[in-house]
């Protein structure tokens, strides 16, 4: 399921931070099993090869495994600040009253691997269509 996230590296370990409502599918899944798999992708680009009348998809992605932990009320604020920092270039002030109705999670990333795919046929004429 799609999630907004924040990141932090402490002592060489990557941590991802997420939030959710107090009940629902995420809460049920995270409560059932703390071992998780994650995937993130970006830089989507359809590459058309006119000469061969074919196409491929350019992208960058990572996939990995981690352990999800629900944070305490005392830990929520710092984690939410990291999440907000991921999406805003400056310090973002938010209403802390909303934390009462928000679950916040930390994932300790155990492993990850990444892949980037661009043009596979550099000698051919190509047209790039960026996905937004």
Secondary structure, DSSP 8 states (H G I E B T S, - for coil): -----EEEEETTEEEEEEEE-SSSHHHHHHHH-SEEEEEEEEEEEEEEETTTTEEEEEEEEEEEEEEEEE--HHHHHHHHHHHHHHH-SS-----GGGGGG-EEEEEEEEEEEEEEE--S-TTS-EEEEE--
